[in-house]
Amino acid sequence: MPKRDDIKTILLIGSGPIVIGQACEFDYSGTQAVKTLKTLGYRVVLINSNPATIMTDPEFADRTYIEPIKEEIIAQIIEKENVDAILPTMGGQTALNVAMSMHEKGMLEGVEFLGANPEAIKKGEDRQAFKEAMMKLGMDLPHSCYAYNMDEALSAAEEIGFPLIIRASYTLAGGGSGVAYNIDEFKQLAQRGLDESPVTEILIEESLLGWKEYEMEVIRDRADNCIIVCSIENFDPMGVHTGDSITVAPALTLTDKEYQRMRDASFEILREIGVDTGGSNVQFSVNPRTGRMIVIEMNPRVSRSSALASKATGYPIAKVATLLAVGFTLDEITNDITGTAASFEPVIDYIVTKLPRFTFEKFPEAESTLSTSMKSVGEVMAIGRTFKESMQKALCSLETDLCGFNPVDGDLEFIKHEIRRSNAERMLYVAEGFRRGLSVEEIFDLCAIDPWFLYQIEELVALEEHIDIDVLNNETALRHIKVDGFSDKNIARLIRKNSNVDLSENDVYNARKRLGIALEYYEVDTCAAEFEALTPYLYSSTNITKLPLQQRRVSATKKVLILGGGPNRIGQGIEFDYCCVHAAFALKDMGIETIMYNCNPETVSTDYDTSDVLYFEPIDFEHVREVIDHEQPDGIIVHFGGQTPLKLANALTAIGANISGTSAKVIDLAEDREKFSAFVEAHQLKQPQNGLATTKEQAVTVAAALGYPVLVRPSFVLGGRAMRIVYNENELNSYMDEAVSVSNDAPVLVDKFLDQAIELDVDAISDGTNVYIGSVMQHIEEAGIHSGDSACSLPPVNLSDALINEVEQQSKKIALGLGVVGLMNVQYAIFQDEIYLIEVNPRASRTVPFVSKATGIPLAKVATRVMMGESIEDALAFYDHYRVVTTSNGVLKPRLKEHIAIKEAVFPFNKLYGADLVLSPEMKSTGEVMGISSNFGVSFAKSQMAAGNIIPTSGTCFLSFIDMDKIHAPEIARGLHDNGFTLVATGGTQQVIEAAGIPCERVLKISEGRPNIEDVMKNGEIHMAINTSDNNTSKKDAVVIRQIVLSRKIPYFTTLSAARATIAALSHIGNDSWNRPQALQDYLN
Amino acid sequence: MRDAWIYLENGTFLQAKSFGADTTSVGELVFNTSMSGYQEIMSDPSYAGQFVTFTAPEIGNVGVNKDDMESSRAHAKGMIVRKYQQRYSNFRAERALDAFLNEYGCMGICDIDTRYLTKMVRSEGAMMMVASSQISDKEELRAILERAPRIEAVNYIEEVSSKEPYLHASGTYDSRLFCYNKAPASQAKIVAIDFGVKRNILNELTQAGMAVEVIPNSFSAETLIRRYHNKEIDGVFLSNGPGDPLVLKKEQEQIKKLIDAKIPMFGICLGHQLLAISHGYETFKLKFGHHGGNHPVKNMSTRRVEITAQNHNYNVPDTIEEIATVTHTNLFDNTIEGLRYNNAPIFSVQHHPEASPGPKESHYIFNDFLNLIKR
């Protein structure tokens, strides 16, 4: 059947902000879906609150709504845009849940579901319905029971027996789930699950701990044609959320009979659930001793795993699923990679390893044991010809300073403990266990990781001993080592250790080249070379067979290499992938061949049709350098992928690579504190006073000279790691004791902290002669909160024109003074009407996508043209579709339209149990949303709504301010009171408010008796909370309060400025029509 | 592991490692893209005379067990793999692949760039080769290869067909209970002519409700015709098997007689090809054949796509549509995958509905045969 003609307008629902469990994979799938639907001639309407997505670029969908993904807003869009059908299967659990909820409320009358119908979604998602469907098929299931309250939960626990798994219904990434080994743990988990489930439902299940876990990625069309795109085997046994597990494709420990059983079951399940047109993921568990196979769950939509499967095989699941959703059958679709039929099952001749990326270092209080609730913030994928090579490449890709199975410290008992405990680095402890002489059997008994995987690690460890100085002159030995995936850096490390010689990564590289051992490139082609690949999607491997070396790839046109950002993590996420994708698009517009390089399988950048050539490789010096050797690109863009590629700039320049745009020297100047201070002085700019300290005593002296508060941080860290504001000597002393290990190599930087300053962010582009000021953004939170965690407003809310002019002038001076060619981000603090320079980054910043959406000028695309040598005027003219570029004050800038755009950060506190939701100079947010309207208050309210912090319009607000902020309490209280809120506050705060003549009731602190604030919050009597904090508050009631607001989803603000913005919003959101959606295209035109 | 060397008829000479038998062996180089089922492939008699390059990257992981045999022994000349795993992990495993190959004198070549070999076969076609774990001299290997007969010149059927008739008594594998089903009550009786039959074909025929008597390739058509007329048998099945069907003149003669006698017949793979040849339509050799478990085949009557197990180097020509209806088509290259003869109770498929290894969605075809002969 060809495409359907009875539908014209299709609404695609995105997944919203990046959170744990929902990352860029849904931008990847959504972008594929939008492109596919547009090509077919449908009118596409899109809603997604996340501005950092490619899918929300105004040129993709016909109508793009960057609005909160909420029922009432979607309903308005459906009406306004005359939507015929919705595609809810591309936007993760967010899209599926909102669509289902609207369906159940009858809000989708006359709108057809594409991809999966509501009945199928219900059967797949509702655990009871799923269980019944599986029983009907005769599928084996774990013993389980539902509970809707604690009593039911307890009797279920008794019946099934420990250990038990608790799963909350209708949550994403296993939120509210966990494993309980005893009754205390069980009570705690059951309560959390009941709280987190939107329907107050938990499933209590027989534990399958230690069983093997598999996933099947399935596609089915309306003619009942079914294919498996990929099988995935988890390295970690059951008990660890699959998003947190190391996974491998294809499945490696199944015989054909077992594999086919799983395949047949997958198809039966899709048929029974009723997934007629699209992709699904089915998870199985297998008892390693008996082979008993159990169905775990299925997702009737594209998922993180389907993105991985697409990248692992080259088969574009989201694109095919979209085609099926609008009427095609599999046999009518062509496989882009080979030009043959797409109705086949991909086969691969390599091993794919996915490693999750965690950021526990940012949340030291969070529980780091992995369990059934997902905690990782990103992932990497690596491809090798064997598991060993694939795994070691994946470790290099993680960017956690690993160059393979690096050794770990600790005595044998500790090593064993960490092998037993599921944790982010368990694979390293397994390797260390082998180094300390543990056997495969002993390690298996501790962790239940399949012996096959343990054999591989054991063999790698055994080979380590043989890596000595002699291998550098032994072609056979060195080839063998490289074939097993040892990186040059790791080989150098092992030679240093084994032969006690001084040796660098570069020496290993030179030895390899001398011996004729190079990394060579192989296609990801969906077919294991049975057919010729038409799209060059490549990975490296060292060939086991000594064959003539591959010729370097020659291109007819100029070509440019774009280095991507690697795994999503806090501080470096989808925003940077967005910029890299834009670079590829811009180069394509210029007729330049694009070579994309990245290792993150979730991304749009690693879609094979984003660029002309794709390298799926670790972003480290060795692997990048080999690609440069092979490609000899005319230019390399290192400025768009965040710090990951940027920090390679020097090393790449040293080997003669041609960095496009801003040079490594300039990057270095901006990052080197001393050189930069000299620059600041020479250009008569102002920086907060600062100093360096290598000892505790020195730090105290420096701080005293500057005057408290001071901002302290170790040098050479990124993303605000361990950065803190200290207000007195005691705090400084404990910081120096606890937080950092100081040495001459790593001194502590001490800055005068500008208290209550206004922070500004500027994104600019320079061609070396002229400067385009892309935006001046004002942070909502005061300086001191990491810029990535702060909400910000574009345009600024309350700055004078003179001040903005001065900021523009300073930015121009910096760009031209440094010699920036391309993008630059500057952060300023306005303190007592003076402009202080906080930081300059001569690269793409996190705000580039937000600014591009808000102003209509795609900054990264413009910058790419400039980096290729075009003048800024010409580059802007090429992309100025909305005619906004203007010149004044000696700079180019966008003429701002009537709207105000607010960016708000989204945090993972609800996923990382135990983590405290205090904002600080250390970045903690995983994603962002945008609120846009013609009014600051409404935009702010929308941004809060999109971030899940829905501002109430009435009710009781709890207030608690630290002493320093108490003088502002009356102002905040009055704003709330005037808007009809009832106020309650703890002792000191209450007195200040009452004294100002504003009614406010006192509520007891937890230590003061009962009923206290904990009780009233748990009783649902508090509808909003404003609670400011400093370094000490985490030790008091505040911790408990913050945990309650998290679990009860009470809107919560931690800074004065956010409280003020909320009050600004309150006067606008009283009536129903405040959140009227408007398409981005309308704002910009 | 021992060193090993391979020499291909196009002059390629490569060093690798070896497991399995310590020997020197000549055969035809093909590749198979199945990602599971190396044991079934190695014990499939259709691979007699061939070296199978596995594109699957890791081989040996799940060891070998007695249930996954497709015949009584290994038949291929050898297997060529990128990475051999001596240590295995699977609850059904009984021993390592290496020991299995050793038992049947079958070579394993590993630590070699299988993608390179696959691309070579893709562009140059299947070719003859020699492998040795004993001889490292290229010229000596070349001489051995040149002296050895080409695959077309050897009648492997004589080697792999059973010598005596027997009754097959097992149904298909129950992958929940991990054992073979007992044969259900039979509704019809057939003779399966063994050109190197895969065990699972017999299991599927039995499971579908047929009593299966397996007879050697040296059968007499007259006997079968007589038994058919005496209602001792209801139909004849022509099995898969190795090599070039065109050289099987004796078998073709007998099959012609069965066709003329209007005996209901069903053929798979070689059986399918022999039926076409016996109808006067000579098979042709594909460049590198179809070997794997992922080819899409369209069932022309249901319009559905079946993912199929494939293993053939020869194909039936399109001209056969003069006398038969194409029931199945390969969506990769549009070659014929299934036929129903217009004026005869005969149908056949090129792919392997018995799977093992491979997808099982085509196994309805065995019921089709039962329905044909019950009529």
Interface residues (C-beta under 8 A of the other chain):
Chain A: A223 D224 N225 C226 I227 S231 P250 A251 L252 T253 L254 T255 D256 K257 E258 Y259 Q260 R261 R263 D264 F267 P288 R289 T290 G291 M293 L330 D331 T340 A341 S343 F344 E345 P346 V347 I348 D349 Y350 I351 R385 T386 F387 D450 P451 W452 Y455 Y522 C527 A528 A529 E530 F531 E532 N543 I544 T545 K546 L547
Chain B: L14 Q15 A16 F31 T33 S34 M35 S36 G37 Q39 E40 T55 A56 P57 E58 N61 V62 N65 D67 D68 R82 K83 Q85 R87 Y88 S89 N90 F91 R92 D111 I112 D113 T114 R115 Y116 T118 K119 R122 Y173 S175 R176 F178 G292 G293 N294 H295 P296 K298 R303 R304 V305 I307 L331 F332 A355 S356 P357 G358 P359 K360 E361
